[in-house]
Amino acid sequence: MSFDPDSTAVVVVDMQNGFCHPDGSLHAPASEDAIADVTDVVSAARDAGASVVYTRDVHPPEQFEGNHYYDEFERWGEHVLEDSWDAELVADLDVREGDHVVTKHTYDAFYRTDLEGHLDAHGIDDLLLCGTLANVCVLHTAGSAGLRDYRPVLVEDALGYIEADHKEYAVEHSDFLFGEVTTKDEIEFE
């Protein structure tokens, strides 16, 4: 699968201590296992001159107080709290000064963030999505990207998940409905 580095960004979704480290509040071993594959995707993109974006899921402790319906803490427990070690990107990632880091407060990295403005300002059309969790934040971000007329491509061997069937669902749903799927070895930059 071929990509123009000038119009492509790798979007690394929520590779944070809370999800990827054994001491994290929502540790998923497959998310920890995905770190090396995510790093490979980022390295290849960097070498080709493509953009790199990292997202961070961050929650102020009072975020869901008084909400009528939407409460992630009720579903998942408190996690990736603002200013916590849990919310930091894992140390194994090669985050550089020129990379864009998006702080988000929901599953969707486009919702009330600067992601769309950043992508548009840099002429980005194609998104290579990797990170965690496949069927939650990765899938919601990919769907939102497709609805905004970006080309979302899930890198299936660089996705973290809780259960293998969750990843399978995300990959199949994305491929069927709004995006495409590839593997890190199938990515080529023109």
N, C-alpha and C positions, 0 to 999 in steps of 0.2 A: 504494500500500500504506500503510495507516494505522497509526500507533503512538501510544500514550498516553505522553507524556514522563515521567509519574510512575512508570511501570513499565518503562521502556525504557533500555537502556544501549548506547552505541556501544562496541564492544570493538575497539581498534586493536592488531592483533597484530604485534609484533616489527619495527616500523619503526625499525630501528637502523642505525647507521653501517656495521656489518659487512655488512648486506644491501643498503642503499640508497645508499651513498656509493661513488663510483668507486674510492676507496682501501680499501674494506672487504674483509675476508678472503673473503667469499662474495657479492660484489657481483653483483646481477642488475639489468640496466638497466631492466627492467619494474617492479622494486620502486622504483627511483628515480623513474620516471615516475608511479608511483601516489601520490607524496607530495601533489601538488596535489588530487587527487580525495579522498584521505583527509581532508585539511584541510577540504575543502568539506563532507564528511559530518559531521565533528566540529563545524564552525561552525553548521550547520543544527540539529544536536542541541542544542548549547549555547544557541542563540537560543530554542529551544522549552522549555528547562529539563530536558532529558534528561541522564542521567549519562554520564560519559566514563571509560573504563578503558583504560589502556595496558598491554600486556604487554611484557616484556623477556626474551629468551632469554639466559641467563647461565650460563657454565660455569666452575667452579673447575678449574684446570689438571689436578688429580688425579682429577676426577669419574669417569672411566671405568677407572681403574687397577684391575685385579683383577676386572673384570666378566666374567662367563661368556659373555654374548651381546650385550647392548646397549652399543654404543660408537659414538656419533655422530662422534667424531673419526676413527674408521676410515672411516666413510662420507663425511664432508664435509671432513676435515682440522680442525685446531684453528681455532675460530672463537668470536667473542663471549666471550672470556675475561673472567672476573671482574675488575673494576676497570680494564678497558681502554677506550680510546676506541671500539673496535669495538662494545662492548656498550652504549654510550650511545644514547639515542633521538636521531634526527636533529634537528638544530637548527631545521629549518623547521616542526616541529610546535609547536602552541600548547598546551604542557603547562602546566596551571595548578595552583595549590595545592589546589583542591578535587577534582582528578582523582585517581583511584585508580591506582597503578602496581603491577603484579604482576610479581614476579621469578620466573621459572620455569626449570626445568633440563631439561625435555623438550619434545616437540612439543605436548603437551596443557597448556593454561594452567590446567586444573583440578587436575592431578596434583600433590599435595603442596604446594598453594598456599592462599592465603586467598581466592581468587576467589569460590568458592561462598558462603562466609560473608559476604563483602562484598555480593554481589548479594542474598542473602536478607535481610540487615539493612536494605537499602534498598528492599525490595519490588519488585525487578526480576524480570520474567517474560520479557521479549522482549530479544533481543540482536541488534544490527546489527553483523555482523562484517566487518571490512575489514583490510587490511594485507598481510603477506607471510609466508611463501610460501603461495600458494593451496592447493596440494595437500599441504602438509606441516603446518605449525603452524596455519594457518587451518582446514583441514579437520579435523584431529584435535581442535582446540578446539571446533569446531562440533558434531562428533559427540558429544563428551563432554557438551556443553551439552544436546543433545537427549536423551541418556540420563538426564540429571538433571532432565528435564521443563521446561527452558527452551525458548523458541521461537527457534532459531537461524536468522537470515536473512543470507545472504551478499550483500554489496553488490558485484556482479560487476564494476563499472567502477572499483572502488577496491581492486583486488587486485594484488599483485605476484607474479611467477612467474619461472621460469627459461626454460621453453619454453611457447609459447601453448597447446599441447595439454595441458600440466599444469593450466593454469587451466581449460580446457574440461572436463577430467576432474573437477576439484574442484567446479565449478558443477553439472555434471550429476549427480554422485554425491550431493551435498548435496540437490539438488532432488528426486531420486528416493528417497532413503533416510530422511533425518532432519530436513530443514530446508526452507527456502524460499529463493528468490533474488529480488533486486530490483536496481534501479539507483539511483544517487543521486538522479536526477530524479524517480523514482517514489515516494520516501519523503515521506510527509506526517505531520505531528504534529497530533493532535486538539486 
